């Protein structure tokens, strides 16, 4: 060995040097590859799969949403959007509110049941299955096609807030605009829930439980009630999401840029809703559910309007919905 490392032959020394250099380069290449793979794995934790629920009669509205999304909201952090069309359209066709009475031997009192709710629950499961099986994202956001998504700081503000909820692959989170519905928490389906990968797997595994509840309320109530009572999911309010419509007079004031008619804040007017408290800046909203339709301003104009809202205009929960006011 000593003779080997004390080689006097220049050619032999060169061969040894080249061999050592090659080994070093191979080791560096392996380390870089491992670091890159680790980085890619970490980046998946910052990816959100967008699953949009729509009904077949509003495909034109979904098309407007899709065009704007692809033009202004595409990001390396975003997978989708993928559309899941419902077979029933309770919002646009009142006839779809047909009800039936469930047998009194199953429940103490006759209860009005809306069949289309079960269809929405099936679409909810379909979105989760696609999310888990077809994507590597760690979060799924499930808005309807009638929400505004503020492009000003999308999706960075959403990503940054989700960083407060670690290990989405292991911990089941159900996030959204949360309020109390009776004695139960409710994560609004209007703005859509944000579901971690661990929660999605838990819902899929226990999906039959969703259909043991009589569809006397909207699907978001059934989903949240199941999460709360049977799955022990962690539910947290997401303050930058609004799942309810503002009063029409206030909505019109926003559209007309007439904030002088917005009342000053009455802090006693707030409802202590359990899982959501306090007033939030209106122009900080990431997702805004306002039931827009063809009669409303074009969607691109609405985004411009949102970004002109003064900093002193805030929104908050009241007993029957939400309101906006101006802070002094």
N, C-alpha and C positions, 0 to 999 in steps of 0.2 A: 504493500500500500504506500509506504514511504517513497519507494522508487516511482510509483505512479504519479504522486503529487509533486515530485521533484523532477519532472520530465525536462530534459535539456533540449529535446527535439522540438523545434518550433512548430512543425506540422502537427505533432501530437497535442501540443498545447492549444492550438487553434481548434482541433477537433473537440477537445474537452470543453473549451469555452463555448463553442456552438451548441454542444449538447446541453450544458447548463442553462444557456440562454433560452433554448427551445422549451426546456422544462419550466422555466420561469414564466415564459409567455403563455404556455398552456395553463399554468396555474392562475395567471391573471385573467385569461379568457374565461376560465371556469367560474372565477369569482364574479366577474362582470355579468355573466349569464345568470348566475344565482341571484345577484342583486337586482338585475332587470326583472327576473321572474317574480321576486318578492315585491318589487315596486308595482308590477302589473296586478298582483293579487291584492295589494293595498288599494290600488285605484278602483277596483271593483266595488269597494266599500263606499265609494263616492258616486256610484252609478244608480240612477233611478229609472225604473221601467214605467212608462206612462201607458196605462190601460184606460181607454175612454169608453164609457158606457153611453150608448145612444139608442134611440128608437128608430125604427125603419122609416117612419113618416117624416123624420127630421134629418134625412141624409144630406139635404142641401145645407142645413145649418152645420152639420158635422164637417161638410166639405169646406165651409168658410173657416171653421176652427182649424182644420187640418192645413189649409193653405197658409194661414197666418203662422201656425206653429212651425211649419217647415221653412218659412221665410225668415222668421225672427227668433225662434226659440230652440233651434237645433244646437246641440252641444255634445262634446265628447262624454259629458257626464250623464247624458240622457239616452235611453234606449226607447225607441218607439217614435210616435204613438202607434199603438195597436188598437183597432176599433172592435168592439163587441156590440153587435146590434141586438136590441131586444125585440121580441115579436109583438109586444103590446106597447101601446103609446098612451099612457094615462094622462100625460100632460096636454097632448094636442087633441085627443079624441075623447070627449066626455063619455061616449058610449062604452069605452073600455073600463069604466068604473063599475061595470056590472058586478053584482055581488050575489053571493049565495049564503044560505044559513047552514052552519054546521050542526050536526045532531046534538040535542040537549043531553044525550046520555054520555057524551064525551066531555062536555063542559057544563058548568052549573047554569049559565045563562046563554041564551042565543047571542051569538057574536057576529057582527058584520065582518066578512072576510073579502079581501080584494085579491082575486086570483093572480093578477099581474105581478103581485109582490113576489110570488114564488118564482116567476120568470126572472125577476131582477136578482133574486138570490142565486139562481142557477148561473146567471152571467157573472156574478161575483166570484163564484167558485171557478168558473172558466178562466177568469182573469188570473186568479191565483195559480191555477195549474199551468197556464202558459208562462207565467212569471218564473215559477220554480223549474219547469222542464225545459224551457226554450231560451232563457236568458241567464247571464251570470251576475246580474245586478243584485244588490243587497236590499234595495228598497223598491216598493211599488207604490206609485201614486195613482189613485183611481178617481179622476174627476169625471163629471158629466160634460156633455158637449156645450153646455150653456154657461160656462164659467169664463171669466176673464183671467188670464195669467199675465201678470205685470212683467214686461220684458226688460224693465230698466236694469235690474241687477239679477235677472234670471240666468242660470240656476244657482249662482254662487250663494245668494242669501239662503236658499233652501238647503243647499249642501252644508253651509256653515252651521245652520241650526240643527241639522241632523247629526252633526258631529257631537252634539250634547247627549246623544243616545248611543252608547258604545255597543259593540258586539251584536249587530243586527242579525248575524247568522246564528247566534246562540240564544239571544234574548227576544221573546215575543213582544213587539211593540205594536200598538194600534194608536195612531196619532191623527189629529184633526181639530176642527172647531168643536170643542167639547162644552156641553152644558148639561144641566140636570133635567131629566124628563120624569117627573114624579120622584120616585126614590132611586131611579137608575141614572147612571151617566149615559150620555148620548154623544157619540162622535158623528157629526153631521155627514150625511151622504150627499148633500147638495154640493158642497165644495169637494167632497170626496175624502176618503180615508187614505192615510199613508200607512203601509203595512210592511213590517220587516220580514225578511226571508223566513226567520224562525216562526213568526206568527202565521205566515202563509201556510207553512207545512202543517202547523197545528190545526188550522181551519180545514185544510184538505182532509186530514186524517179523521176529523170529527164532523164532516160536512152533513151527515144525516141529521145531526142535532138541529141544524138550521130549520129543518122542515117539520120539527115536532112542535114548533111554536105556531099558534094560529095567526094568520096574516092580518091581524087587526090594526097594525101600525105599519109604517114604512119599513123598508128592508134595513135601513141604517139602525133603527131601534132594535130589530131582531139580532143583527150582527153584533151590536155593542152589548146587548143583554147577554147573549151567549158568551161573549168574550169575558164579561164581568163575572157571571155566575158559574160557568162550566169550564172555561179554559184558563182562568186566572191570568189573562193577558194583562200586560202593563199598559195602561191608558194614560196619555198625557195630552194636555191642551197644546195646540200649536197656534200661538197668538197671532201669527201673520196670515191666517186663513179665516175667511168669513164664509160660513155655510148658509147664511140667511139673507133675504132681500131687505134692503132699506125701504122705509116708507116711500111711496111714489113721489110725494111732494119733495122729499129730500133728494131722491134720485134725480128728479127733474132739475132741481137746483144745481146739482153737480154737473149735469149735462149742459146746462145753460150758463155755467161758470158764474152763478149768482149766489155766492156764499154769504152774502149779507142777510139772507133770509134764514140761515141756519142758526138756531138758538144757541145761546151760551150754555155751557155745561152746568147741569144741576147734579152734583155728585151724589145727592141722596136718591137720584133716579135709578142708579145702578142696581141691578139684581145680583145678589150673592148667589151665583149659580154653581157653587161647589168646585167644579173643575176648571172654571174660567173666571178670572176676576180682573178688574181694572179696565182702563181705557187705553186704546192703541191708536197710533197715528194712522189715518186713513191711507195716506200715500205710501205707507210701509207694507200694505197688503201685498202678498204674493199671489193669492188666489181669491177671487171675489165672485160670489155666486149671486147673480142678479136677474136670472130668468130672461136673458136677452132674446129677442126674436127679430124677425125681419123688419118690424116697425121701429126698432130701436136704431140708434146711430150705427153706422158701419163699424165693425169690430175694431178696425185699425184706428178710427177716430176716437173710439172709446178709450183705447190705451193711451192716446195722447192726452185725453181729458184727465185720466187718472194721474198722470205725471205732472199736471198743473195744479193739483190740489195743494193748498197752503199747509204748512207744517203744523198749524194750530188746530186743524180739523181732525177730530178723533172719532172713533166708533166704539160702541160698547153694547153689552147685552142688557136687554130688559125682559120683562116677563114673557111677552109675546113675540119676541124677535130681537132685532138690533136697531139702534138709532145712531145718528151722528150729531155732533155738537161742536162748538168752537170754544177753545180754551182762551182765557183772558191773557 
